C-alpha cells in the first residue's frame, strides 16, 4: 500500500510539473507575441509620423504650410491615432492667400486597413484671406471625414455631418451662408476611368436653408437637396485661380453628368437628369429632363402658364414633355419638361424664361 501511495504521489507531482511547464510555455509564447505586436505597432506609428512629415514637407514646397501643435500619436494596440490641438493652415488656395484651422483634429487608422483614415474635427473651421478680402466660418455638431487610398493617392473622400452652418464671404464669391441639419457627401475615383479623371459624386442635404435658393423658389425652407452623378476631367491637384482651373477643365472637355439633381421644399419638388458643360463665353450650358411637382407658382413666375400644367397630357406633350403617370410624393401629378441652358438663357419646354445665366468667370 505504501508503494502504491508513493507511485500515486510521484504521478501527481509529475502531472503538476507538466502543467506548470505547459503554462510557462504558453506564457512565454504569449509574451513573445505581445512583444512582437508592440514592436510592429511601434514601427507602424513611426512610419505614420514619417509619412505625415513627408507630406507636410511636400505641401511646404508649394507654399502650403500645415501645423499640428502638440501632436500625439497613440491608439495601441490595434489603431494608429494622431491628435493635434488647434491645427492650422496657411498658403495659396485658388490663387488666394488664406489662413485657417479648426479647434482639434483627431485621425484614426486601423493597423489592418492603414489606407482608410477616419478624421474627426472639432468646430469651428475658420478661413481668412490674408489681404482682408473676407473670411468664412463653418460650425457643426458632428463632422466625420473618411479618406480611402492613403498614403499615395486619395481614391475616395466621404463626409458626414450634422447641424452644419456656414456664414461669411470672400471677394469674388460674394456672401456665403446656409445651414443643414444633415450633410452627407462622397467623391470617389472611377478606377477603370482614372486616366480621364472621372469621379462619382453624391451630396445630400437634409433640413437645409440656403438663401440663394430663396430668390429662385420663393417659398419657405427647409429643403431636401440631392445631387448624384459623375464629373469628367476633374483634376483636383491643378494649380491656379478658380477661373484658371475652370478654364483648364473646359478646354480639357470637362463635363458634369447628373443622374439625379433634386430639391424638395414643402409641396414643391424639382428633379432633373442631364449634363452640364461650360461654353466659349464661360457660361453653363446643357440639357436636362426635368420634373416639376407642385410648382405651378414657380412656373408662372418664369413665364410658363400654370393652366398648361393642369390641362392634361395633350398640352404636356405640346410643351415637349410627358406626364409623370402618377402622383408626386406630396400629392399632385408632376409635369415632365426639358430644361435647356443655352447662350446664357434658360428655356423650360418651349418657353424662354427670364432667368439669365451669367458667366462663371
N, C-alpha and C positions, 0 to 999 in steps of 0.2 A: 504493500500500500504506500509505503514511504517512497519507494522508487517511482511508482506511478505519479505520486504527487510532485516529485521533483521534475519529472518529464513534462507534466502539465504546466508547472511554473516556468520552466525554460521555454516552453512553446509560447506562453503568454508574453514573456519578455521579448522573444524573437518577433512576435506579431507586433508588439508595441514599437519595437525598434524599426520594423519595416514601415509601419505607418508614419513614424517620425521622419524617416528618410524620405518617404513619398511627399510628405507635407513640405519638407525642406526643399526638395527639388522643385515642387510646384511654386513655392515662394520665390526661389531663385529665378525660375523662368519668368514669373510674373514681374519681378523687379527688373529683369533684363528688358522685358517688353516695355515697361513703363519708361525705363531709361532710354531705350531706342526711340520710342514715340516722342519723348520730351526733346531728344536731340533733333528729331525730324521736325517737330513744331518750331524749335528754335531756329533751324535753318530756314524754314518757310517764312517765319517772321522777319528774319534778317533779309531774305530775298525780297519780301514785300516792301521793306523800308528802302532797299536799294532801288527797286523799280519806281517807288514814289520819288526818290531823289533824282533819278534819271529823267523822269517825266517833268519834274519841276525845272531841271536844267534845260530841257528841250524847249519848254514854254518860255523860259527866260531868254533863250537865244532869239526868239521872235518878239521880244519886248512885252511878254505877258508874265507878270510876277504873281506867284501864289504863295501865301504864307499859311503856316499851320502851327500857331503858337501852342506851347505846352503839349506837344504831340505825345500820345501814349499808344503803345501797341500791346494788346492783350488778346483775350479770347481763348486761352488754353483751357481744355486740351483739343477741342475739335474745330475751333474757328480762329480766324485772324481778324482782330478788330483794331481800327485806327480811330482815335478820338482827338479832335482839335477843339480848342476853345477860341471862339471868335476868329475863324479862318477868314482870310481876306484875299482880294484880287485887285490888281491894277494893271492896265495895259490898253491896247487898242482892240476895239470891237466894232466892226462895220465902219472903220475909218474914224472912230471917235475914241478919245482917251477917257476911259472910265475907271472908277474905283468902286468897290463894293464888298459885301461879305454877309455872313449870317452869324447868329449867336453861337451855334455849336454844330459840329459836323461829326457824324458817327457812321463809319463804313464797316461793313461786316462781310467776310467771305468764308465759306466752308473750306476746310482742307481737302474735302472730297470733290469740290467744284470751285476751284480757285478762280475760274474765268467768270463766275457770277458774283457780282458785288451788289450788296444792298446798302443804300445810303439813307439815313435819317438826318434831317436838318431841323434845327430849332429856329423859329422866326425871331425877328423879321429878316427878309432879304432886302438890302438897301443897295441901290446902284446910283452913282452920281457922276455927272460929267465934270471933269477937272477944269473945264473952261467956263463953268457956271451956266451951261445951257440946259440944265434941268436935272431932275432926279426921279427915281421910281422906288416905291415902297411896296413890298409884297408881304402879306400876312397870311397865316394859315393855322389851323388847329393841328392837322397832321399832314406831313409831306413825306412820302416814301418813294425813293427812286431806285430802280434796278438797272444795272448795266451788265450786258452779256457780251462776251468776246474778249475781255481784257486778258493780258496786258497789251496785246498787239493792236487789234482793231476792235472798235465797239460795233458789234453786229446788231444790237437791239438796245433801245432805251425805253423804259416804261415808267410812268409817273402816276401815283395815286395820291390824291389829296382831299381834304375836307375843310369846309369853311374858309375858302381861299378868297382874298380880296386884293385888288390892285388899285393903286392910285399914284398920281404924279404925271410926269410928262417929260419928253426930251425934244429938243429942237429937231424939226424935220419929221417927227412922228406925231406931234400935237399932243393933246391931253390923252392920258391913258387912265381908264377907270373901268371897274367892273367887279363883280363878285360871283361866286358859285358855291353852292352847298357841297357839291361833289365834283371832282375833276378826275378823269381817267384818260390816259394818253399812252400810246405805244407807237414807236417808229422802229421799223426793222428792215434790214437789207434783204433783198430777194437774192439768195445765193446764186441761182442759175443766171441772174441778170446783173451780177456785180460789176461787170465790165461797163455797163451802161448806167451805173449808179442809180439803180432802181430800188426804191424803198416803198414799203407799205406803211400806211399811217392810219391811226384811229384816234379821234378826240371826242370825248363825251363830257358835256357839262350839264349838271343837274341843278335845278332851282337857281338858275343863273339870272343875273341882271346886268345887261351890257348897254350902257346909254346910247352907243352908236346905233343900236338896233331900234331904239325908240322912234327915231325920226323915220325909219322905214316902215315899221309895223304899226306905230301909233296906238298901242294899247298897253295894258299894264302887265309887267313881268310878274312872276318869274318865267324863264324859258327853259325848255329842254332842247339842247343843241347836240347834234351829232354829225361828224364828218368822218368818212371812211373811204379809203381809196389808195392810189399809188402816185408817186412822183418820180419822174424820169429825169436823169442828168442832175441829180441832187448832190453837188459837190460841197459838202458841209465844211471841208477844210480849206476852201478857197479864200484868198485874201482880198482886201479892198473894201470900199464903202458898200452900203446896201445897194446903191444904184449900179455900181460896177459889177457886183455879184449877180444882180438880176439881169443885167445886160449879157453877162457871160452865159448865164443859164438860158436866156432867149436865143442867143446865137448858136448854142450847142443843141438846140431843139428841145429845150425843157418843156415839160407837159405835166399838168395835174389832171388825173382821171379820178372822178368821184363815183364810187359805187353807190354811195348814199350821202346826201347832204340835206339835213332836215332841221327845221326849227318849229317847235310847238309852243304856242303861247295861248293859254286858255283854250277856247274852242277853235282857234286858228292853227292850222298846220300847213307848212310849206315843205315840200320834199322834192328832190331832184337827183337825176343821174346825168352825167355828162363829162365834158373835158374843158379845160382852160389852158390857154397859152398867152403869150404877150405879142402884140402886133408891132409893126415897124414904128408906130408912134408911141410905143411903150404903154399901151392900154390893154387891159384884159380882153380877150376875145374867146368865144366858144359857143357851144350849143348844149342845152340841157332839155331833157324830157322831165317836165315839172308837174307836180300835183298840188292843187290848191284845195283845201278843205276849210269851210267856214271863213273864207277870205273875201266875201263879197265887198265889204267896205274898202279893203285894201286894193282890190282890183279896180273899183270905181275911182279911187284916188289917182290911179295911174292911167285912167282913160279907157279901161275895159268895162263896158256896160254890164252891171251886175245882173240885169234881166237875162242876159245871154247865158249866165251861169246856171240859172234855174230853168231855162226854156226847154231843155231836153237834149237828146243825143244828136238831133239834126243840126241844131245851132252849134253844138260842141264840135261836130265834125267840120262844120264850116270854119271854125276857128283854128282848125289844124290839129286838134287833139281828139281824144275819145274819152267817153265817160269811164269812171273807175269801175263801174259794175257793182258797186256796193257802198254801204255807208262808211264814213270815216270812223275813227275810234271815238270821236266826240259827237257823232250824230249825222249831219247831212252828207249826201254823196259828194265825192271830191271831183274836181274838174282837172283833166289832164291836158296840158298845153305845152307846146315847145316854147322855150325861152332862149333868145339869142342875144349875145353881146357882140356887136359889130360896129366898128368905126366910132366907138365911144357912146353908142346908144343901146338901150335895152328894148327889145321887142318881145311882147307876150302874145303868142298866137300871131294874128296879122296886124296887131296894133303896136305902133311905135310909141312907147311911153315917154314921159317927161324925165325919166331917170337918165342922167348923164354920168358916164364913167370916165373920170379924169385919168390922165397918165399916172402911172405908179411912180415914175421918176423922171 
